[in-house]
């Protein structure tokens, strides 16, 4: 999800979106997940002048656009009962 956003130049996913992809509802766990990736040297996190988070992948020479880390996760698709 993070690399896809960086390669496409899309906004960095919010903590809630990362948490949902990670299988949890905890924004704190998502932030720890990002911190761990940064400690391993896989990503670099930046904050732009308006407080939006940017994730950069130095090995790919790519970075995402700024995204609000506190934004809610997108609502899941509505499914019919028969699905």
C-alpha positions as CSV (number, residue, x, y, z in Angstrom):
1,X,0.0,0.0,0.0
2,X,2.8,2.4,0.9
3,X,5.0,1.5,-2.0
4,X,2.0,1.7,-4.4
5,X,1.2,5.2,-3.2
6,X,4.9,6.3,-3.6
7,X,5.3,4.8,-7.1
8,X,2.0,6.4,-8.2
9,X,2.6,9.7,-6.4
10,X,-0.6,9.3,-4.5
11,X,-1.2,10.6,-1.0
12,X,0.3,8.7,1.9
13,X,-2.3,6.5,3.5
14,X,-3.7,7.5,6.9
15,X,-2.9,5.6,10.1
16,X,-6.5,4.2,9.9
17,X,-6.0,2.9,6.4
18,X,-2.6,1.3,7.3
19,X,-4.1,-0.2,10.5
20,X,-7.0,-1.7,8.5
21,X,-4.6,-3.2,5.9
22,X,-2.5,-4.5,8.8
23,X,-5.5,-6.3,10.3
24,X,-6.2,-4.0,13.2
25,X,-8.2,-0.9,14.2
26,X,-5.3,0.6,16.2
27,X,-3.8,3.7,14.8
28,X,-1.1,3.5,17.4
29,X,-0.1,0.0,16.0
30,X,0.0,1.4,12.5
31,X,2.3,4.2,13.6
32,X,4.6,1.7,15.4
33,X,4.6,-0.4,12.1
34,X,5.8,2.7,10.2
35,X,8.4,3.5,12.8
36,X,9.7,-0.1,12.6
37,X,10.0,0.2,8.8
38,X,11.9,3.5,9.2
39,X,14.2,2.0,11.8
40,X,15.0,-0.8,9.4
41,X,16.0,1.8,6.8
42,X,13.2,0.7,4.4
43,X,11.3,4.0,4.4
44,X,11.8,7.6,5.4
45,X,8.9,9.6,6.8
46,X,8.6,13.3,6.2
47,X,6.1,15.9,7.2
48,X,5.4,18.8,4.8
49,X,4.7,22.4,5.8
50,X,1.0,21.7,6.3
51,X,1.4,18.7,8.5
52,X,0.8,16.1,5.8
53,X,2.9,12.8,6.0
54,X,5.1,11.8,3.1
55,X,6.6,8.3,2.9
56,X,9.7,8.0,0.8
57,X,11.4,4.8,-0.5
58,X,15.1,5.7,-0.9
59,X,15.9,2.5,-2.8
60,X,13.2,3.2,-5.3
61,X,13.8,6.9,-5.5
62,X,10.1,7.5,-5.0
63,X,7.9,9.2,-2.5
64,X,4.2,9.7,-1.9
65,X,2.3,12.9,-2.0
66,X,1.4,14.4,1.4
67,X,-1.5,12.6,3.2
68,X,-3.3,13.3,6.4
69,X,-2.2,10.7,9.0
70,X,-5.3,11.3,11.0
71,X,-7.9,10.9,8.2
72,X,-10.4,8.1,8.7
73,X,-10.1,4.9,6.7
74,X,-12.3,4.7,3.6
75,X,-15.5,3.0,4.2
76,X,-15.6,-0.6,3.0
77,X,-17.8,-1.4,0.0
78,X,-21.4,-2.0,0.7
79,X,-22.2,-5.6,-0.2
80,X,-25.5,-7.3,-0.9
81,X,-26.6,-9.9,1.5
82,X,-26.3,-12.6,-1.1
83,X,-22.6,-12.0,-1.6
